Amino acid sequence: MTHVMRNAVFPFPSSPVSKRIHFFQNSKPPMASSSSSSMKVEYAKSNPSSCKLCASEAVVDINFSVSDDKNKYKDATLLPKWKAFQTVIFLERDDGLHDSSKIAAFDFDGCLAKTDVRRVGADAWSLMYPSIPDKLQSLYNDGFKLVIFTNESNIERWKNRRQVAVDSKIGRLNNFIENVKVPIQVFIACGLSKSSRGQAAIKEDDPFRKPKPGMWQLMKQHFNSGISIDMDQSFYVGDAAGRGSDHSDADIKFAEAIGLKFYVPEDYF
C-alpha cells in the first residue's frame, strides 16, 4: 500500500526503544476526536528487513475445521457459545454479529476494560473509558465488525486453578459484551511466550499469542466468511505500545505484523 506522509517523523514518547511512527494526513481514526493523533506503524519504509520478517510471520496457513473445536480447554469446561482450538478460546458466534471487510480490533485488559491481575472473577472489571459503548455502537452501525484479541496466559499457567482462570476471563468478556450491547467476536490466546516466568523452558513463542499474528490469521481465514479485509479502513487499538509505563510492546508489534493502523486507547477513546 502507498500512503502520503507528512514530513515529520516522531518516535514514541517515553519509549525505551525508539519506534518510528508516521502521522498520516486525512487518516483520522473512526469515531476518534479531532484532537487525537492518527498513527500507522510504517515499518515497511523505516525498516525493510523488519517488514520482510513481519510479512513472513503474518502469512500463516491455519488448518481448521468445525471438528477441531472443543467445549473444553484442557481440563477446564467452557461456558456456552465458547469453544477451544489448540491454544485459543473463541466466542463461537455472538448474536447479531456480521462479518465485514472493515475490522475494528481491540485489546481487552487496559484498553476496553480496567482489570487487576490480583483479582479474579467475572465481575472484577470496569469500563476503561465511559465513551466506549457509544464508540463501539457507532462502529457497528457503520458496518465494522468488532473483534477482541486478548492474551491470557493465566489459563495455561494456573494448572491447578485453570477452571477459575477460564471462568474469570470468559465471564468478564461476557459481561463486557452485555454491558456495551454490541455484538463482538472474541479470541483469547492462552499460550505462553519464551519469556514467561516460572515455567519450564519454552522453545518457541505460542503462534497465537500476541505479538504473533496467529489470532488475526485464524479470524481472517476461518471466521470472516471469506470476505477480503480492507486494510486501509481496518485498525487495531491496544495499550501495550512499548512506552515507558507500558507492560510490553505486544499490541503495537501485533499491529506491525499484520499491517494495521494502530491507536493507543487514550487517543482513540
Residue, then its C-alpha position, 0 to 999 in steps of 0.5 A: m500500500t502507498h500512503v502520503m506522509r507528512n514530513a515529520v517523523f516522531p518516535f514514541p514518547s517515553s519509549p525505551v526503544s525508539k519506534r518510528i511512527h508516521f502521522f498520516q494526513n486525512s487518516k483520522p481514526p473512526m469515531a476518534s476526536s479531532s484532537s487525537s493523533s492518527m498513527k500507522v506503524e510504517y515499518a515497511k519504509s523505516n525498516p525493510s528487513s523488519c517488514k520482510l520478517c513481519a510479512s513472513e510471520a503474518v502469512v500463516d496457513i491455519n488448518f481448521s475445521v468445525s471438528d477441531d473445536k472443543n467445549k473444553y480447554k484442557d481440563a477446564t469446561l467452557l461456558p456456552k457459545w465458547k469453544a477451544f482450538q489448540t491454544v485459543i478460546f473463541l466466542e463461537r458466534d455472538d448474536g447479531l454479529h456480521d462479518s465485514s471487510k472493515i475490522a475494528a480490533f481491540d485489546f481487552d485488559g487496559c484498553l476496553a476494560k480496567t482489570d487487576v491481575r490480583r483479582v479474579g472473577a467475572d465481575a472484577w472489571s470496569l469500563m476503561y473509558p465511559s465513551i466506549p459503548d457509544k464508540l463501539q455502537s457507532l462502529y457497528n452501525d457503520g458496518f465494522k465488525l468488532v473483534i477482541f484479541t486478548n492474551e491470557s496466559n493465566i489459563e495455561r499457567w494456573k494448572n491447578r486453578r485453570q477452571v477459575a482462570v477460564d471462568s474469570k476471563i470468559g465471564r468478564l468478556n461476557n459481561f463486557i459484551e452485555n454491558v456495551k450491547v454490541p455484538i463482538q467476536v472474541f479470541i483469547a490466546c492462552g499460550l505462553s511466550k519464551s519469556s514467561r516466568g516460572q515455567a519450564a523452558i519454552k522453545e518457541d513463542d505460542p503462534f497465537r499469542k500476541p505479538k504473533p499474528g496467529m489470532w488475526q490469521l485464524m479470524k481472517q481465514h476461518f471466521n470472516s466468511g471469506i470476505s477480503i479485509d480492507m486494510d486501509q479502513s481496518f485498525y487495531v487499538g491496544d495499550a501495550a505500545g512499548r512506552g515507558s509505563d507500558h507492560s510490553d510492546a505486544d499490541i503495537k508489534f501485533a499491529e506491525a505484523i499484520g499491517l494495521k493502523f494502530y491507536v493507543p486507547e487514550d487517543y482513540f477513546 
